[in-house]
Amino acid sequence: MVPWRLKAKWKAGWRGKALDDKDGSGDGAPLRPVVPEVDEAWRQNWQRVRRESLPELDEAHIQRAWAWWVSVGNPRFIMAPMVGQSDLPYRQLVRRYGVGLCYTPMYEHELILEGAFDAELSQLEGRNADGGPLVLQISGNFPRDMLSAARRVQNLCDAIDVNFGCPQRCAREGNYGAYLMSQPDTMCAIVRTLSDGLDVPVVAKMRILESLDDTLELAWRLQAAGASALAVHGRLIHQRDHQGPASWLALREIKYALRIPVIANGSMHSAADAEACLALTGCDAVMSATGLLRCPSMFATAPESPLGMASLCREYLDLAASA
């Protein structure tokens, strides 16, 4: 169990409040996640006590996960899946300015099977169209049906991602995305079914939970079920529309606990944010959505002289016209 003092620190970090900010009002300065006093002794205790009840890992799977990560370029900067936003022209644009791995928008597995996305999916040719590695995200809650959909599109990408992170109303109504996080057995069944049945790796994107223990346990179980990488948004499900900062402290502990690549997501609005997050969490990469929409060159190597937005807009329109 986590000592009560430590729980208070984690809870403060979860809520995005500084520990000395009694009323949560703040002083107008940008909020940053609180770094709790999680020391090596606590970590070792978790490893010893909690992991005794968790599934064993397949060492061959861990090796394959890292081999895949290297094969897609060991990326540091990643474009998040965004419905209606992370389309082909925008992916091509952000790749020019430092993004090493892109995700497609989310595709609902039922609509893939119905052929509703055939025209859009015809644009996907993995590396050939995008100019770099591509992860295709699907959603759903029926493992076998999701496998059928994923098999139809696996040749278009370098990996299939399962959406366990979307907190929007459509996900609640469809019982997918972050609303599956209260159903960990279903989540693991989806990852296991896809991992066993596809020719490409399976990765997953999730959020944090109220409890640190529960968050680490769920992440571990997804890893054991066959996830080759895990992207984690450091906000709770009710923190929709970016309410409060992401808890990088949670991402740090997930990275420490897991043995597959871990991608940090949330509160990434500049190259400086990305570097700070990598340094604090030790994660293998950072993923941005809103930040890249605001500035597609945010990961550029020379942030002190950013390109004008007008130039970037013209560049995007040229790419869209030729897509």
C-alpha positions as YAML, in Angstrom:
chain: A
units: angstrom
residues:
- id: 1
  name: MET
  ca: [0.00, 0.00, 0.00]
- id: 2
  name: VAL
  ca: [1.07, 3.59, -0.61]
- id: 3
  name: PRO
  ca: [1.72, 5.55, 2.63]
- id: 4
  name: TRP
  ca: [-0.97, 8.16, 3.27]
- id: 5
  name: ARG
  ca: [1.51, 11.05, 2.99]
- id: 6
  name: LEU
  ca: [2.59, 9.78, -0.39]
- id: 7
  name: LYS
  ca: [-1.02, 9.33, -1.43]
- id: 8
  name: ALA
  ca: [-1.62, 13.00, -0.66]
- id: 9
  name: LYS
  ca: [1.30, 13.96, -2.88]
- id: 10
  name: TRP
  ca: [0.06, 11.73, -5.70]
- id: 11
  name: LYS
  ca: [-3.44, 13.10, -5.36]
- id: 12
  name: ALA
  ca: [-2.11, 16.65, -5.58]
- id: 13
  name: GLY
  ca: [-0.18, 15.73, -8.68]
- id: 14
  name: TRP
  ca: [-3.20, 13.97, -10.18]
- id: 15
  name: ARG
  ca: [-5.22, 17.15, -9.74]
- id: 16
  name: GLY
  ca: [-2.48, 19.35, -11.13]
- id: 17
  name: LYS
  ca: [-2.20, 21.42, -7.93]
- id: 18
  name: ALA
  ca: [0.96, 22.37, -6.14]
- id: 19
  name: LEU
  ca: [1.20, 20.98, -2.62]
- id: 20
  name: ASP
  ca: [1.41, 24.48, -1.15]
- id: 21
  name: ASP
  ca: [-1.57, 25.68, -3.17]
- id: 22
  name: LYS
  ca: [-4.18, 25.05, -0.47]
- id: 23
  name: ASP
  ca: [-7.18, 26.35, -2.35]
- id: 24
  name: GLY
  ca: [-6.04, 25.31, -5.80]
- id: 25
  name: SER
  ca: [-6.21, 28.86, -7.05]
- id: 26
  name: GLY
  ca: [-2.52, 29.17, -7.92]
- id: 27
  name: ASP
  ca: [-0.63, 32.36, -8.56]
- id: 28
  name: GLY
  ca: [-1.21, 32.62, -12.29]
- id: 29
  name: ALA
  ca: [2.00, 30.80, -13.21]
- id: 30
  name: PRO
  ca: [1.79, 27.77, -15.50]
- id: 31
  name: LEU
  ca: [1.04, 24.69, -13.42]
- id: 32
  name: ARG
  ca: [3.44, 21.78, -13.52]
- id: 33
  name: PRO
  ca: [2.90, 18.27, -12.18]
- id: 34
  name: VAL
  ca: [4.09, 17.73, -8.64]
- id: 35
  name: VAL
  ca: [7.04, 15.37, -8.25]
- id: 36
  name: PRO
  ca: [6.20, 13.01, -5.37]
- id: 37
  name: GLU
  ca: [8.67, 11.47, -3.01]
- id: 38
  name: VAL
  ca: [8.52, 8.06, -4.63]
- id: 39
  name: ASP
  ca: [11.90, 6.63, -3.77]
- id: 40
  name: GLU
  ca: [13.74, 3.46, -4.67]
- id: 41
  name: ALA
  ca: [12.47, 1.68, -1.55]
- id: 42
  name: TRP
  ca: [8.85, 2.30, -2.56]
- id: 43
  name: ARG
  ca: [9.53, 1.09, -6.08]
- id: 44
  name: GLN
  ca: [11.25, -2.04, -4.88]
- id: 45
  name: ASN
  ca: [8.37, -2.74, -2.53]
- id: 46
  name: TRP
  ca: [5.92, -2.42, -5.42]
- id: 47
  name: GLN
  ca: [8.06, -4.73, -7.53]
- id: 48
  name: ARG
  ca: [8.19, -7.27, -4.70]
- id: 49
  name: VAL
  ca: [4.63, -7.14, -3.36]
- id: 50
  name: ARG
  ca: [2.29, -6.00, -6.12]
- id: 51
  name: ARG
  ca: [3.94, -7.73, -9.04]
- id: 52
  name: GLU
  ca: [3.61, -11.11, -7.37]
- id: 53
  name: SER
  ca: [-0.03, -11.11, -8.47]
- id: 54
  name: LEU
  ca: [0.66, -9.87, -12.00]
- id: 55
  name: PRO
  ca: [1.21, -12.05, -15.08]
- id: 56
  name: GLU
  ca: [4.71, -13.06, -16.07]
- id: 57
  name: LEU
  ca: [6.31, -11.46, -19.11]
- id: 58
  name: ASP
  ca: [7.38, -13.23, -22.26]
- id: 59
  name: GLU
  ca: [11.03, -12.29, -22.70]
- id: 60
  name: ALA
  ca: [10.82, -12.95, -26.44]
- id: 61
  name: HIS
  ca: [7.97, -10.45, -26.67]
- id: 62
  name: ILE
  ca: [10.00, -7.79, -24.86]
- id: 63
  name: GLN
  ca: [12.86, -8.30, -27.31]
- id: 64
  name: ARG
  ca: [10.48, -8.08, -30.28]
- id: 65
  name: ALA
  ca: [8.96, -4.89, -28.89]
- id: 66
  name: TRP
  ca: [12.34, -3.18, -28.76]
- id: 67
  name: ALA
  ca: [13.32, -4.53, -32.17]
- id: 68
  name: TRP
  ca: [10.16, -2.96, -33.59]
- id: 69
  name: TRP
  ca: [10.89, 0.32, -31.80]
- id: 70
  name: VAL
  ca: [14.33, 0.43, -33.39]
- id: 71
  name: SER
  ca: [12.85, -0.49, -36.79]
- id: 72
  name: VAL
  ca: [10.62, 2.61, -36.73]
- id: 73
  name: GLY
  ca: [13.60, 4.82, -35.99]
- id: 74
  name: ASN
  ca: [13.68, 4.93, -32.18]
- id: 75
  name: PRO
  ca: [11.48, 8.06, -32.37]
- id: 76
  name: ARG
  ca: [11.58, 10.80, -29.73]
- id: 77
  name: PHE
  ca: [8.76, 13.01, -31.07]
- id: 78
  name: ILE
  ca: [5.39, 11.53, -32.06]
- id: 79
  name: MET
  ca: [2.18, 12.94, -33.51]
- id: 80
  name: ALA
  ca: [-0.88, 11.75, -31.59]
- id: 81
  name: PRO
  ca: [-3.99, 10.27, -33.20]
- id: 82
  name: MET
  ca: [-6.54, 13.04, -33.78]
- id: 83
  name: VAL
  ca: [-9.93, 12.53, -35.41]
- id: 84
  name: GLY
  ca: [-10.21, 14.84, -38.40]
- id: 85
  name: GLN
  ca: [-6.75, 16.28, -37.79]
- id: 86
  name: SER
  ca: [-3.91, 13.76, -38.14]
- id: 87
  name: ASP
  ca: [-4.65, 13.20, -41.82]
- id: 88
  name: LEU
  ca: [-2.07, 12.49, -44.51]
- id: 89
  name: PRO
  ca: [-1.15, 16.10, -45.44]
- id: 90
  name: TYR
  ca: [-0.74, 17.12, -41.80]
- id: 91
  name: ARG
  ca: [1.34, 14.06, -41.06]
- id: 92
  name: GLN
  ca: [3.57, 14.89, -44.01]
- id: 93
  name: LEU
  ca: [3.90, 18.46, -42.72]
- id: 94
  name: VAL
  ca: [4.91, 17.64, -39.15]
- id: 95
  name: ARG
  ca: [7.40, 15.03, -40.34]
- id: 96
  name: ARG
  ca: [9.34, 17.86, -41.98]
- id: 97
  name: TYR
  ca: [9.84, 19.47, -38.57]
- id: 98
  name: GLY
  ca: [11.06, 16.73, -36.30]
- id: 99
  name: VAL
  ca: [8.22, 14.23, -35.87]
- id: 100
  name: GLY
  ca: [9.56, 10.72, -36.26]
- id: 101
  name: LEU
  ca: [6.38, 8.65, -35.89]
- id: 102
  name: CYS
  ca: [2.78, 9.52, -36.75]
- id: 103
  name: TYR
  ca: [-0.56, 8.05, -35.77]
- id: 104
  name: THR
  ca: [-3.60, 8.07, -38.03]
- id: 105
  name: PRO
  ca: [-6.94, 9.38, -36.83]
- id: 106
  name: MET
  ca: [-9.03, 6.85, -34.92]
- id: 107
  name: TYR
  ca: [-11.00, 4.41, -37.05]
- id: 108
  name: GLU
  ca: [-13.99, 2.62, -35.50]
- id: 109
  name: HIS
  ca: [-13.65, -1.07, -36.19]
- id: 110
  name: GLU
  ca: [-17.29, -1.48, -37.25]
- id: 111
  name: LEU
  ca: [-16.90, 1.18, -39.94]
- id: 112
  name: ILE
  ca: [-13.71, -0.44, -41.22]
- id: 113
  name: LEU
  ca: [-15.61, -3.71, -41.65]
- id: 114
  name: GLU
  ca: [-18.49, -1.88, -43.36]
- id: 115
  name: GLY
  ca: [-16.09, -0.23, -45.81]
- id: 116
  name: ALA
  ca: [-16.95, 3.29, -44.69]
- id: 117
  name: PHE
  ca: [-13.27, 4.29, -44.61]
- id: 118
  name: ASP
  ca: [-12.19, 2.60, -47.83]
- id: 119
  name: ALA
  ca: [-11.61, 5.87, -49.72]
- id: 120
  name: GLU
  ca: [-9.63, 7.39, -46.86]
- id: 121
  name: LEU
  ca: [-7.67, 4.22, -46.17]
- id: 122
  name: SER
  ca: [-6.70, 3.98, -49.82]
- id: 123
  name: GLN
  ca: [-4.37, 6.92, -49.15]
- id: 124
  name: LEU
  ca: [-2.44, 4.91, -46.59]
- id: 125
  name: GLU
  ca: [0.58, 3.13, -47.92]
- id: 126
  name: GLY
  ca: [2.62, 3.21, -44.75]
- id: 127
  name: ARG
  ca: [6.09, 4.61, -45.29]
- id: 128
  name: ASN
  ca: [5.60, 5.21, -49.01]
- id: 129
  name: ALA
  ca: [2.78, 7.74, -48.62]
- id: 130
  name: ASP
  ca: [3.71, 9.26, -45.28]
- id: 131
  name: GLY
  ca: [7.44, 9.41, -45.69]
- id: 132
  name: GLY
  ca: [7.97, 7.63, -42.38]
- id: 133
  name: PRO
  ca: [6.60, 5.00, -40.00]
- id: 134
  name: LEU
  ca: [2.87, 5.00, -39.34]
- id: 135
  name: VAL
  ca: [0.64, 3.62, -36.57]
- id: 136
  name: LEU
  ca: [-3.04, 3.08, -37.37]
- id: 137
  name: GLN
  ca: [-5.45, 3.49, -34.45]
- id: 138
  name: ILE
  ca: [-8.68, 1.52, -34.12]
- id: 139
  name: SER
  ca: [-11.40, 1.54, -31.48]
- id: 140
  name: GLY
  ca: [-13.97, -0.95, -30.24]
- id: 141
  name: ASN
  ca: [-14.75, -3.39, -27.46]
- id: 142
  name: PHE
  ca: [-15.21, -6.77, -29.17]
- id: 143
  name: PRO
  ca: [-11.82, -8.49, -29.55]
- id: 144
  name: ARG
  ca: [-12.68, -10.82, -32.43]
- id: 145
  name: ASP
  ca: [-14.42, -8.13, -34.47]
- id: 146
  name: MET
  ca: [-11.54, -5.74, -33.86]
- id: 147
  name: LEU
  ca: [-9.14, -8.42, -35.06]
- id: 148
  name: SER
  ca: [-11.12, -8.82, -38.28]
- id: 149
  name: ALA
  ca: [-10.97, -5.07, -38.86]
- id: 150
  name: ALA
  ca: [-7.28, -4.84, -38.01]
- id: 151
  name: ARG
  ca: [-6.44, -7.64, -40.43]
- id: 152
  name: ARG
  ca: [-7.97, -5.59, -43.23]
- id: 153
  name: VAL
  ca: [-5.66, -2.64, -42.60]
- id: 154
  name: GLN
  ca: [-2.49, -4.10, -41.09]
- id: 155
  name: ASN
  ca: [-0.64, -4.01, -44.41]
- id: 156
  name: LEU
  ca: [-1.10, -0.21, -44.49]
- id: 157
  name: CYS
  ca: [0.90, 0.56, -41.36]
- id: 158
  name: ASP
  ca: [3.80, -0.36, -39.11]
- id: 159
  name: ALA
  ca: [1.63, -1.14, -36.07]
- id: 160
  name: ILE
  ca: [-1.97, -1.18, -34.90]
- id: 161
  name: ASP
  ca: [-2.87, 0.99, -31.90]
- id: 162
  name: VAL
  ca: [-5.85, 0.31, -29.65]
- id: 163
  name: ASN
  ca: [-7.64, 3.40, -28.38]
- id: 164
  name: PHE
  ca: [-8.07, 3.20, -24.61]
- id: 165
  name: GLY
  ca: [-7.63, 6.93, -24.11]
- id: 166
  name: CYS
  ca: [-10.50, 8.85, -25.74]
- id: 167
  name: PRO
  ca: [-12.72, 10.52, -23.08]
- id: 168
  name: GLN
  ca: [-15.25, 12.07, -25.45]
- id: 169
  name: ARG
  ca: [-18.99, 11.45, -25.54]
- id: 170
  name: CYS
  ca: [-18.79, 9.26, -28.63]
- id: 171
  name: ALA
  ca: [-16.46, 6.91, -26.76]
- id: 172
  name: ARG
  ca: [-18.80, 6.78, -23.78]
- id: 173
  name: GLU
  ca: [-21.79, 6.01, -25.99]
- id: 174
  name: GLY
  ca: [-19.85, 3.36, -27.90]
- id: 175
  name: ASN
  ca: [-18.18, 1.89, -24.80]
- id: 176
  name: TYR
  ca: [-14.65, 2.26, -26.12]
- id: 177
  name: GLY
  ca: [-11.64, 4.47, -25.53]
- id: 178
  name: ALA
  ca: [-11.06, 5.58, -21.94]
- id: 179
  name: TYR
  ca: [-14.42, 4.13, -20.91]
- id: 180
  name: LEU
  ca: [-12.91, 0.67, -21.17]
- id: 181
  name: MET
  ca: [-10.43, 1.49, -18.42]
- id: 182
  name: SER
  ca: [-12.99, 0.30, -15.88]
- id: 183
  name: GLN
  ca: [-12.95, -3.03, -17.74]
- id: 184
  name: PRO
  ca: [-9.29, -4.10, -17.61]
- id: 185
  name: ASP
  ca: [-10.05, -7.71, -18.53]
- id: 186
  name: THR
  ca: [-11.67, -6.54, -21.77]
- id: 187
  name: MET
  ca: [-8.71, -4.28, -22.50]
- id: 188
  name: CYS
  ca: [-6.25, -7.12, -22.04]
- id: 189
  name: ALA
  ca: [-8.39, -9.50, -24.10]
- id: 190
  name: ILE
  ca: [-8.37, -7.01, -26.98]
- id: 191
  name: VAL
  ca: [-4.60, -6.57, -26.87]
- id: 192
  name: ARG
  ca: [-3.98, -10.31, -26.54]
- id: 193
  name: THR
  ca: [-6.33, -11.19, -29.40]
- id: 194
  name: LEU
  ca: [-4.79, -8.63, -31.73]
- id: 195
  name: SER
  ca: [-1.23, -9.43, -30.71]
- id: 196
  name: ASP
  ca: [-1.77, -13.14, -31.35]
- id: 197
  name: GLY
  ca: [-3.66, -12.64, -34.61]
- id: 198
  name: LEU
  ca: [-1.80, -9.88, -36.49]
- id: 199
  name: ASP
  ca: [1.42, -9.77, -38.46]
- id: 200
  name: VAL
  ca: [2.31, -6.30, -37.16]
- id: 201
  name: PRO
  ca: [2.90, -5.20, -33.56]
- id: 202
  name: VAL
  ca: [0.06, -3.98, -31.37]
- id: 203
  name: VAL
  ca: [0.45, -0.87, -29.24]
- id: 204
  name: ALA
  ca: [-2.03, 0.83, -26.93]
- id: 205
  name: LYS
  ca: [-2.90, 4.33, -25.73]
- id: 206
  name: MET
  ca: [-4.43, 4.81, -22.28]
- id: 207
  name: ARG
  ca: [-4.92, 7.36, -19.50]
- id: 208
  name: ILE
  ca: [-3.97, 7.37, -15.86]
- id: 209
  name: LEU
  ca: [-6.28, 6.21, -13.08]
- id: 210
  name: GLU
  ca: [-6.98, 7.70, -9.65]
- id: 211
  name: SER
  ca: [-4.73, 5.12, -8.00]
- id: 212
  name: LEU
  ca: [-1.03, 4.81, -8.76]
- id: 213
  name: ASP
  ca: [-1.13, 1.11, -7.93]
- id: 214
  name: ASP
  ca: [-4.05, 0.53, -10.30]
- id: 215
  name: THR
  ca: [-2.38, 2.55, -13.05]
- id: 216
  name: LEU
  ca: [0.83, 0.55, -12.82]
- id: 217
  name: GLU
  ca: [-1.04, -2.74, -12.64]
- id: 218
  name: LEU
  ca: [-3.10, -1.96, -15.74]
- id: 219
  name: ALA
  ca: [-0.04, -0.84, -17.68]
- id: 220
  name: TRP
  ca: [1.80, -4.01, -16.67]
- id: 221
  name: ARG
  ca: [-1.13, -6.22, -17.71]
- id: 222
  name: LEU
  ca: [-1.32, -4.58, -21.14]
- id: 223
  name: GLN
  ca: [2.40, -5.17, -21.54]
- id: 224
  name: ALA
  ca: [1.98, -8.83, -20.57]
- id: 225
  name: ALA
  ca: [-0.99, -9.18, -22.93]
- id: 226
  name: GLY
  ca: [1.22, -8.33, -25.88]
- id: 227
  name: ALA
  ca: [1.45, -4.55, -26.23]
- id: 228
  name: SER
  ca: [4.75, -3.62, -27.89]
- id: 229
  name: ALA
  ca: [4.60, -0.01, -26.68]
- id: 230
  name: LEU
  ca: [2.32, 1.99, -24.42]
- id: 231
  name: ALA
  ca: [1.37, 5.64, -24.86]
- id: 232
  name: VAL
  ca: [-0.06, 7.18, -21.70]
- id: 233
  name: HIS
  ca: [-1.95, 10.46, -21.42]
- id: 234
  name: GLY
  ca: [-1.21, 11.82, -17.97]
- id: 235
  name: ARG
  ca: [-4.75, 12.97, -17.23]
- id: 236
  name: LEU
  ca: [-7.81, 11.29, -15.73]
- id: 237
  name: ILE
  ca: [-10.84, 10.43, -17.81]
- id: 238
  name: HIS
  ca: [-12.85, 13.36, -16.42]
- id: 239
  name: GLN
  ca: [-10.09, 15.82, -17.39]
- id: 240
  name: ARG
  ca: [-11.48, 16.27, -20.85]
- id: 241
  name: ASP
  ca: [-10.57, 19.32, -22.91]
- id: 242
  name: HIS
  ca: [-7.19, 19.47, -21.16]
- id: 243
  name: GLN
  ca: [-8.47, 20.41, -17.71]
- id: 244
  name: GLY
  ca: [-5.34, 20.89, -15.64]
- id: 245
  name: PRO
  ca: [-1.83, 19.81, -16.56]
- id: 246
  name: ALA
  ca: [-0.88, 16.23, -17.28]
- id: 247
  name: SER
  ca: [0.80, 14.37, -14.44]
- id: 248
  name: TRP
  ca: [4.27, 13.66, -15.74]
- id: 249
  name: LEU
  ca: [5.06, 12.15, -12.36]
- id: 250
  name: ALA
  ca: [2.68, 9.28, -13.15]
- id: 251
  name: LEU
  ca: [4.33, 8.76, -16.51]
- id: 252
  name: ARG
  ca: [7.71, 8.56, -14.81]
- id: 253
  name: GLU
  ca: [6.58, 5.70, -12.58]
- id: 254
  name: ILE
  ca: [4.96, 3.84, -15.48]
- id: 255
  name: LYS
  ca: [8.22, 4.05, -17.40]
- id: 256
  name: TYR
  ca: [10.12, 2.78, -14.38]
- id: 257
  name: ALA
  ca: [7.76, -0.18, -13.96]
- id: 258
  name: LEU
  ca: [7.50, -1.36, -17.57]
- id: 259
  name: ARG
  ca: [9.99, -3.00, -19.90]
- id: 260
  name: ILE
  ca: [8.48, -1.98, -23.24]
- id: 261
  name: PRO
  ca: [8.78, 1.50, -24.81]
- id: 262
  name: VAL
  ca: [6.64, 4.08, -23.01]
- id: 263
  name: ILE
  ca: [5.40, 7.25, -24.71]
- id: 264
  name: ALA
  ca: [4.51, 10.30, -22.61]
- id: 265
  name: ASN
  ca: [1.46, 12.31, -23.66]
- id: 266
  name: GLY
  ca: [-0.06, 15.48, -22.24]
- id: 267
  name: SER
  ca: [1.00, 19.11, -21.57]
- id: 268
  name: MET
  ca: [3.39, 19.16, -24.52]
- id: 269
  name: HIS
  ca: [3.23, 22.57, -26.19]
- id: 270
  name: SER
  ca: [6.82, 23.28, -27.17]
- id: 271
  name: ALA
  ca: [10.15, 21.64, -27.79]
- id: 272
  name: ALA
  ca: [11.19, 22.81, -24.32]
- id: 273
  name: ASP
  ca: [8.18, 21.02, -22.80]
- id: 274
  name: ALA
  ca: [9.10, 17.87, -24.68]
- id: 275
  name: GLU
  ca: [12.69, 17.91, -23.50]
- id: 276
  name: ALA
  ca: [11.62, 18.63, -19.92]
- id: 277
  name: CYS
  ca: [9.17, 15.75, -20.00]
- id: 278
  name: LEU
  ca: [11.76, 13.34, -21.39]
- id: 279
  name: ALA
  ca: [14.23, 14.40, -18.71]
- id: 280
  name: LEU
  ca: [11.73, 14.09, -15.85]
- id: 281
  name: THR
  ca: [9.96, 10.90, -16.86]
- id: 282
  name: GLY
  ca: [12.70, 8.96, -18.62]
- id: 283
  name: CYS
  ca: [10.11, 7.97, -21.22]
- id: 284
  name: ASP
  ca: [11.30, 6.82, -24.62]
- id: 285
  name: ALA
  ca: [9.31, 9.43, -26.57]
- id: 286
  name: VAL
  ca: [6.78, 12.21, -26.19]
- id: 287
  name: MET
  ca: [3.51, 12.51, -28.07]
- id: 288
  name: SER
  ca: [1.71, 15.75, -28.86]
- id: 289
  name: ALA
  ca: [-1.73, 16.55, -30.25]
- id: 290
  name: THR
  ca: [-2.86, 20.09, -29.42]
- id: 291
  name: GLY
  ca: [0.69, 21.43, -29.43]
- id: 292
  name: LEU
  ca: [1.27, 20.24, -32.98]
- id: 293
  name: LEU
  ca: [-2.07, 21.65, -34.10]
- id: 294
  name: ARG
  ca: [-1.08, 25.05, -32.74]
- id: 295
  name: CYS
  ca: [2.38, 24.88, -34.26]
- id: 296
  name: PRO
  ca: [3.28, 22.01, -36.60]
- id: 297
  name: SER
  ca: [6.95, 22.97, -36.32]
- id: 298
  name: MET
  ca: [7.03, 22.84, -32.50]
- id: 299
  name: PHE
  ca: [9.57, 20.01, -32.51]
- id: 300
  name: ALA
  ca: [11.90, 21.82, -34.93]
- id: 301
  name: THR
  ca: [15.55, 21.82, -33.96]
- id: 302
  name: ALA
  ca: [15.72, 25.63, -33.98]
- id: 303
  name: PRO
  ca: [12.70, 26.76, -31.91]
- id: 304
  name: GLU
  ca: [14.25, 30.17, -31.33]
- id: 305
  name: SER
  ca: [13.54, 31.05, -34.97]
- id: 306
  name: PRO
  ca: [10.14, 29.45, -35.72]
- id: 307
  name: LEU
  ca: [8.69, 29.56, -39.17]
- id: 308
  name: GLY
  ca: [5.86, 31.96, -39.68]
- id: 309
  name: MET
  ca: [2.40, 30.42, -39.46]
- id: 310
  name: ALA
  ca: [1.52, 31.86, -42.86]
- id: 311
  name: SER
  ca: [4.37, 29.91, -44.43]
- id: 312
  name: LEU
  ca: [3.30, 26.74, -42.64]
- id: 313
  name: CYS
  ca: [-0.29, 27.21, -43.78]
- id: 314
  name: ARG
  ca: [0.82, 27.56, -47.39]
- id: 315
  name: GLU
  ca: [2.98, 24.48, -47.02]
- id: 316
  name: TYR
  ca: [0.06, 22.49, -45.64]
- id: 317
  name: LEU
  ca: [-2.26, 23.62, -48.43]
- id: 318
  name: ASP
  ca: [0.29, 22.54, -51.02]
- id: 319
  name: LEU
  ca: [0.50, 19.11, -49.40]
- id: 320
  name: ALA
  ca: [-3.29, 18.83, -49.20]
- id: 321
  name: ALA
  ca: [-3.64, 19.73, -52.86]
- id: 322
  name: SER
  ca: [-1.27, 16.96, -53.88]
- id: 323
  name: ALA
  ca: [-2.62, 14.30, -51.50]
...
